[in-house]
Amino acid sequence: MIFFNMNVRNKKALVLFSRVPELSHRNPDEPYAGLPWTDLDALYSAMFDDVLETALTLPSIDVFVLKNEQELSNEFLARFNSKIQIIEHLNTALHEQIRHAFESLFIHKYEQVVLLLEPNPLMTKMDLRNAFELLQYDDDCVVVGQNSDGKCFLLALKSNHSDMFETMTDTDMISNEKCFFERICERELMVFPIPAKYPLDSGSNLHRLKTELEELAGGNGFSHHTRTMFRAIDKKYRIRKPR
């Protein structure tokens, strides 16, 4: 169940899920594989801040953050509370959170809804704008962003097909690529894919992210929270370089 008081100002809505990736592949030979949970949490929080700041630069879009009561600090809420709306949820499965988010926003008469399921600081303003623009081409379509492992990091709808995410089993259809696209085919939805990204669940991919952010930043403020946290971690620990 999701609880919130909604202030509808625009016809487009962007929802950022505050859930963070887990460093599930801890190969001791990889950089960042030995980071303690506290440092990983701080790193992923920095990523979320960067993505949220990028989202807030989009005009004519209502920005929501989906969280449970244990997530997001008071400091975070003090910085962003006037600019975002909070959707609170119980600790349900991801597909249930997705279903309720889509359903609730369409009930409140939003015409385009984009869900960003995980914070990736490589997500640009152009990426988010493109997701909304693709929704203009067909009423019965779905915009899908997948990581290289097949898991979705972005979903967008123009019509309320939230029931597509209901399940009668324990299958996580968001992680089950076959099940997910079978549901799409059943509803004859047109699929608009956006460029894939790589998952941030391994030490080698975190190192790749750090390198790419440094190259992309070029002295500007792009994803500065994440870059600052990487520098702090590198200074605190002797990070193993990838082979």
C-alpha positions as CSV (number, residue, x, y, z in Angstrom):
1,M,0.0,0.0,0.0
2,I,1.2,3.5,-0.8
3,F,0.2,6.6,1.2
4,F,0.6,10.2,0.1
5,N,-1.2,13.5,-0.3
6,M,-0.7,14.5,-3.9
7,N,-0.4,18.0,-5.3
8,V,-0.9,17.7,-9.0
9,R,0.7,20.7,-10.8
10,N,1.6,19.2,-14.2
11,K,0.5,16.4,-16.5
12,K,3.8,14.5,-16.4
13,A,5.2,12.7,-13.4
14,L,8.6,11.2,-12.6
15,V,9.0,8.8,-9.7
16,L,12.5,8.0,-8.3
17,F,12.7,4.8,-6.3
18,S,15.0,5.3,-3.3
19,R,16.0,1.6,-3.3
20,V,19.7,1.2,-4.0
21,P,21.6,-1.5,-5.8
22,E,23.3,-4.2,-3.7
23,L,26.9,-5.0,-4.2
24,S,26.0,-8.6,-4.8
25,H,29.2,-9.7,-6.7
26,R,32.0,-9.3,-4.2
27,N,35.0,-10.7,-6.0
28,P,38.0,-9.9,-3.7
29,D,40.2,-9.1,-6.8
30,E,37.9,-6.3,-7.8
31,P,38.1,-2.7,-6.7
32,Y,35.6,-1.6,-4.0
33,A,34.6,-5.2,-3.4
34,G,35.7,-4.9,0.3
35,L,33.9,-1.7,1.1
36,P,31.9,-1.9,4.4
37,W,28.1,-1.4,4.2
38,T,28.3,2.2,5.6
39,D,30.6,3.4,2.9
40,L,28.5,1.7,0.2
41,D,25.4,3.2,1.6
42,A,27.0,6.7,1.5
43,L,28.1,6.1,-2.1
44,Y,24.7,5.1,-3.3
45,S,23.1,7.9,-1.4
46,A,25.3,10.3,-3.3
47,M,24.2,8.7,-6.5
48,F,20.6,9.3,-5.6
49,D,21.2,12.9,-4.8
50,D,22.8,13.5,-8.2
51,V,20.0,11.8,-10.1
52,L,17.4,13.7,-8.1
53,E,19.1,17.0,-8.8
54,T,19.2,16.1,-12.5
55,A,15.5,15.3,-12.4
56,L,14.6,18.6,-10.8
57,T,16.0,20.5,-13.8
58,L,13.3,19.1,-16.1
59,P,10.5,21.7,-16.7
60,S,6.8,21.0,-16.3
61,I,7.2,17.6,-14.5
62,D,6.1,16.7,-11.0
63,V,8.9,14.8,-9.2
64,F,8.1,12.1,-6.6
65,V,10.4,10.0,-4.4
66,L,9.1,6.6,-3.4
67,K,10.4,5.5,0.0
68,N,9.7,3.5,3.1
69,E,9.7,5.1,6.5
70,Q,13.3,3.9,7.2
71,E,14.8,5.6,4.1
72,L,16.0,9.2,3.6
73,S,17.4,11.3,6.3
74,N,15.8,14.4,7.8
75,E,18.6,16.4,6.2
76,F,17.7,15.1,2.8
77,L,14.0,15.9,3.3
78,A,14.9,19.4,4.5
79,R,16.9,20.1,1.3
80,F,14.4,18.7,-1.2
81,N,11.0,18.7,0.5
82,S,9.7,21.8,-1.2
83,K,10.7,20.5,-4.6
84,I,9.5,16.9,-4.4
85,Q,6.5,14.9,-3.2
86,I,7.0,11.8,-1.1
87,I,5.2,8.5,-1.8
88,E,5.5,6.2,1.2
89,H,5.2,2.5,0.8
90,L,5.4,-0.6,2.9
91,N,8.2,-3.1,2.4
92,T,6.4,-4.9,-0.5
93,A,8.0,-6.6,-3.5
94,L,9.3,-4.3,-6.3
95,H,6.6,-5.3,-8.8
96,E,4.0,-4.3,-6.2
97,Q,5.6,-0.9,-5.7
98,I,5.7,-0.4,-9.4
99,R,2.0,-1.4,-9.8
100,H,0.8,1.0,-7.0
101,A,3.0,3.9,-8.2
102,F,1.6,3.6,-11.8
103,E,-2.0,3.1,-10.6
104,S,-2.0,5.9,-8.1
105,L,-0.5,8.5,-10.5
106,F,-2.9,7.6,-13.3
107,I,-5.8,7.8,-10.9
108,H,-4.7,11.4,-10.2
109,K,-5.0,12.1,-13.9
110,Y,-1.3,12.2,-14.9
111,E,-0.9,11.6,-18.6
112,Q,2.7,10.4,-18.7
113,V,4.4,8.5,-15.9
114,V,8.1,7.6,-15.8
115,L,9.5,5.4,-13.0
116,L,13.3,5.4,-12.4
117,L,13.8,2.2,-10.4
118,E,17.4,2.8,-9.4
119,P,19.7,5.8,-9.2
120,N,22.5,5.7,-11.8
121,P,24.5,9.0,-11.9
122,L,25.1,8.5,-15.6
123,M,21.5,9.3,-16.1
124,T,21.4,12.6,-17.9
125,K,18.7,15.2,-18.4
126,M,18.5,14.2,-22.0
127,D,17.9,10.5,-21.0
128,L,14.9,11.5,-18.8
129,R,13.5,13.9,-21.4
130,N,13.8,11.2,-24.1
131,A,11.8,8.8,-22.0
132,F,8.9,11.3,-21.9
133,E,9.2,12.1,-25.5
134,L,8.9,8.5,-26.6
135,L,5.6,8.3,-24.8
136,Q,4.1,10.8,-27.3
137,Y,4.1,8.3,-30.2
138,D,1.5,5.8,-29.0
139,D,-1.1,5.7,-26.3
140,D,-0.6,2.0,-25.7
141,C,3.2,1.8,-25.4
142,V,5.8,1.2,-22.7
143,V,9.3,2.7,-22.5
144,V,11.8,0.2,-21.2
145,G,15.3,0.8,-19.9
146,Q,17.3,-2.3,-19.1
147,N,20.7,-2.9,-17.6
148,S,23.0,-5.3,-19.5
149,D,21.9,-8.1,-17.2
150,G,18.3,-7.7,-18.4
151,K,16.9,-6.1,-15.3
152,C,14.9,-2.9,-15.7
153,F,16.1,0.4,-14.4
154,L,13.4,2.6,-16.1
155,L,9.7,2.0,-17.0
156,A,7.3,4.5,-18.5
157,L,3.6,4.4,-19.5
158,K,1.1,6.7,-21.1
159,S,-2.0,4.6,-20.3
160,N,-2.8,2.8,-17.1
161,H,-1.5,-0.7,-17.6
162,S,-0.6,-1.1,-13.9
163,D,-2.3,-4.5,-13.7
164,M,0.5,-5.8,-15.9
165,F,2.6,-5.9,-12.8
166,E,0.3,-8.0,-10.8
167,T,1.5,-11.5,-10.1
168,M,-0.1,-14.7,-8.6
169,T,3.2,-16.3,-7.9
170,D,6.4,-15.4,-6.1
171,T,8.1,-14.7,-9.5
172,D,9.7,-11.3,-9.6
173,M,8.7,-10.3,-13.1
174,I,10.9,-7.3,-13.1
175,S,13.9,-9.5,-12.8
176,N,12.4,-12.2,-15.1
177,E,12.9,-10.8,-18.6
178,K,10.8,-13.5,-20.3
179,C,7.8,-13.1,-18.0
180,F,8.0,-9.3,-18.3
181,F,7.9,-9.3,-22.1
182,E,5.2,-12.0,-22.2
183,R,3.0,-9.6,-20.2
184,I,3.7,-6.8,-22.7
185,C,2.9,-9.0,-25.6
186,E,-0.4,-10.1,-24.0
187,R,-1.5,-6.5,-23.9
188,E,-0.1,-5.7,-27.4
189,L,1.9,-2.8,-26.2
190,M,4.4,-1.1,-28.4
191,V,7.9,-1.2,-26.8
192,F,10.3,1.7,-27.0
193,P,13.7,0.8,-25.6
194,I,16.2,3.3,-24.4
195,P,20.0,2.7,-24.4
196,A,21.1,0.0,-21.9
197,K,23.3,0.8,-18.9
198,Y,25.4,-1.5,-16.8
199,P,24.4,-2.6,-13.3
200,L,26.2,-1.1,-10.3
201,D,26.3,-4.3,-8.4
202,S,30.0,-5.2,-8.7
203,G,33.3,-3.6,-7.7
204,S,34.5,-3.5,-11.3
205,N,31.4,-1.7,-12.5
206,L,31.7,0.8,-9.7
207,H,35.3,1.5,-10.8
208,R,34.0,1.8,-14.4
209,L,31.4,4.3,-13.2
210,K,34.0,6.4,-11.3
211,T,36.3,6.5,-14.4
212,E,33.4,7.5,-16.8
213,L,32.1,10.2,-14.4
214,E,35.6,11.7,-14.3
215,E,35.8,11.7,-18.1
216,L,32.3,13.1,-18.5
217,A,32.5,15.8,-15.9
218,G,35.3,17.6,-17.6
219,G,35.5,20.2,-14.8
220,N,31.8,20.8,-14.6
221,G,29.4,19.9,-11.8
222,F,28.0,16.7,-13.4
223,S,27.2,14.1,-10.7
224,H,29.5,16.0,-8.2
225,H,28.1,14.2,-5.2
226,T,29.1,10.8,-6.5
227,R,32.5,12.0,-7.7
228,T,33.2,13.6,-4.3
229,M,32.2,10.4,-2.5
230,F,34.5,8.3,-4.8
231,R,37.4,10.6,-3.9
232,A,36.7,10.3,-0.2
233,I,36.6,6.5,-0.4
234,D,39.8,6.3,-2.5
235,K,41.5,8.5,0.1
236,K,40.2,6.5,3.0
237,Y,41.1,3.1,1.6
238,R,43.8,1.7,-0.7
239,I,41.5,0.7,-3.5
240,R,42.7,-2.3,-5.6
241,K,43.0,-1.3,-9.3
242,P,41.3,-3.5,-11.9
243,R,43.5,-5.9,-13.8
